[in-house]
Amino acid sequence: MSKRHDVAFLGDMLDAAREAQAMAAGMTAEEFLADRPRQLAIVYLVQTIGEAARHVSRSAQIRHPEIQWIDIIGMRHRIVHDYVNVDLERVWDVVQSDLPPLIAALKAFVPDGP
């Protein structure tokens, strides 16, 4: 896969991570666990991050070991294939703990858009 494609997928990851973080801003875990529409939206965005990560070339993944590729793609697989048992507390933890460093890492090599 060309570098251009990798950058596009990395940009998709960054966009979805930022949107998930923005949707969760100002919420407590309890509010998130009580808000089904927001749960669905954030789970979808986390799934999108994993789907985009799945399409990043292996060579780009190797060049960016600071990103937890296996965990991100694994979370996507878990959401897609075991959707009945999505652990919403784990999703909340991902948004609160894992997305900030992911966003910082992605910003380092994804050009800013317009």
Secondary structure, DSSP 4 states (H G I P E B T S, - for coil): --HHHHHHHHHHHHHHHHHHHHHHTT--HHHHHT-HHHHHHHHHHHHHHHHHHHHS-HHHHHH-TTS-HHHHHHHHHHHHHSGGG--HHHHHHIIIIIHHHHHHHHHTTS----
